[in-house]
Amino acid sequence: MHFLKSLLFTFAVIAPTLAAAAHWPDLSTPAAGVGDERTNDAAVIVGIDQYTYIPHVTGASLNARAWFDYLNKTRGVPTANITLLCDNEATLENMTEYASQAASLAVKNGTLWFIFIGHGAPDAVVKDGLLVGVDTQASAKSIKARSLPRNKLLAALAQSKADRIVVVIDACFSGRDTSGLELVEGLQPLVLINKPHMDSRFTVLTAGRADEYSGPLPGVRRPAFSYIALGALRGWAKTDRNGNITAGNVLRYSEETIRATVHDRNQHPTLTGNPDTILGQSSGENGPDIAEIVKNGVQPTEKPAPEPHQPITIRTQPTDLEHAVLTIAPHQSEPLHQSKRTQLAQERLFVRTVRLKNGKVLITGGSDGRIALNSCELYDPASRQWSRTGDMIQIRASNAIALLNDGRILVAGGAVFKDDNTDTAETYDPITEQWSKAASMHEPRSGPGFTILKNGKVLVAGGRIHARTLTKSAEIYNPDKNTWELTASMNTDHFSMQNLLVTLKNGKVLVAGGMTNKCELYDPATGKWTMTGSMAYERTEHTLTLLKNGRVLAAGGNKCCNSAYALSSAEIYDPATGEWTMVSSLNDRRTLHSATLMKDGRVFVAAGTTGRTSDVFESAEIYDPEKDTWEIAGRIAGRAWHTAELLPNGEVMIMAGQAHDLPLSSVSIYTPPTEKNRNGNITEFSK
């Protein structure tokens, strides 16, 4: 009888005004927007599913992404003001850096948010809690060294001029994982945690008391507190007469919901700060039917993986490097293998790749020489294996690609049918591994230049709009509004199958070469292109690499309009003077190669051709900007039309492409020198 009364009281407190659903709602769909754009707000959201050495926190990144959508799409915080750190990105250094950055972005009349979903741990010496970084090892010493102390975080946030500072911590400081087991040996539990050092602007919501541990929702593998607290802000909690949701409303809703539904642990969310602080306005969303969940349990609400799209044939007949034209006709291919592998499942060239914020590498579409590919694959550096992921909606090759600030991937344009390109665009969600349609560009284009701007928008410029018809036009994608806006056109044609746009450290964008030696700068502040210093050589199919000192290295390439003559020369652009300076030449003349900036500031250049696609180099070399020297790095599988990405551990992965007129599925990985291996090595993965 006592339990029934308690349950009825709980339901009365948390039941929404309208009819409720009988399951845990799916938070992947943003709630309705409330209010105007909040340009004075800023946020950092941390979600760590995949800890490297200690137990995982399943669903943390899903909750983090839902918080991103709430702040961005429901509250109107600009994408450029939000940092989302998931898994491998959530290091001590990144959490510290971006907390300080967000503190400077949030200003008067604004709110500064910091959301952490992952493991917490105790520091019994100073009686403080630790937000455990992704790469902490399974020892008490490592946890202390690789975690962010709560009071250090609050001190960094306190530097902000924002009117309100909201901290949500879905972690407890008892030293136990989500199942209640000891996180690592040797952690001394906190019996009493010191009161955090903070001023009256702060509201700190934590998943539980110092001697408790936080865990998942019943029936769904999602961290409970950050899910329920977000639901409260979306409208599940009671509001005041003006529709506002206070910190106290969020706390009471979270307490009552966890008390009613969670029976395998003691978990009592806590609030430090004024309970009357208004955190947001309700969007009127219905919450879950708690009584029904308690009575009958809950069914999972995660979306199923998408059905694979049928690919379409693409025939490629590259006659020379400047005038390679993709000819595409409808066709069906054999399905790709679903098993994981150390090389690609599909032979590909004309592909685009990007490293996700979680450290994985996504390869999209392209051509296998016969078949148009909308299929995609995902590389996991932890397991060193590839696996299939969601297919794109549209087949595309030689398209634009960009990593958005919220962690999604944008692809736009690309070659589709014979003498035809597409203006379509779509976005990939790394959490659901699904593609969603985005707004289309104003012009179809293949082989465009592309780069992400400092404000989080994406600039796409040039390319072919039809067959061999080039365009100087440029347009900008706004992820917050899902819109494309035309901007000023370039002053001259720039075309290459390699990307020719580089965002400089000053925020301007350099386009250099591409069937010319002319160079231009785009200023996002004015929306205009202006000419800058020209390169010494006309180049196309060369590489442009932004160095750590802010200068740009142009290496190799093909001498304009002469497909059989590759260049060994290299030159560097200095944004301070607007001029190019010749530097040491490569050891080999090469074009259609790749160039990757390594962690130590050197540039790894791999493979390529002499100018004829059938003649591929089986060598790699490294440029040292400080010494102005090129050093042979070793023998590597020959290829052209390929791509390369820097992996989180400092290795360079070279993948796909073409050799001897055949497309490739092979992968090469360069491992830089270490104390144990002073020469480094190159490992090949092929069928």
Secondary structure, DSSP 8 states (H G I E B T S, - for coil): -HHHHHHHHHHHHH--SS--BSS---TTS-----SS--TT-EEEEEE-S--SSS---TTHHHHHHHHHHIIIIIS---GGGEEEEEGGG--HHHHHHHHHHHHHH--TT-EEEEEEES-EEEETTTTEEEEE-TT--SSHHHHHHSEEEHHHHHHHHTTS--SEEEEEEE--SSSB-TTSSBSSTT----SS-------TTEEEEESS-TT----B-TTS-SBHHHHHHHHIIIIIS---TTSEEEHHHHHHHHHHHHHHH--SS----EEES-TT-EEEE------B-HHHHHHH---------------EEEEEE--SSS--EEEE----------S-BSS-SS-BBS-EEEE-TTS-EEEE--B-SSEE---EEEEETTTTEEEEE---SS--BS-EEEE-TTS-EEEE--B-STT-B---EEEEETTTTEEEEE---SS--BS-EEEE-TTS-EEEE--EEETTEE---EEEEETTTTEEEEE---SS----SS--EEE-TTS-EEEE-SSBS-EEEEETTTTEEEEE---SS-BBS-EEEE-TTS-EEEE--B-TT-TT-B---EEEEETTTTEEEEE---SS--BS-EEEE-TTS-EEEE--BSSSTT-B--EEEEEETTTTEEEEEEE----BS-EEEE-TTS-EEEE--EETTEEB--EEEEE---SS-TT-EEEEE--
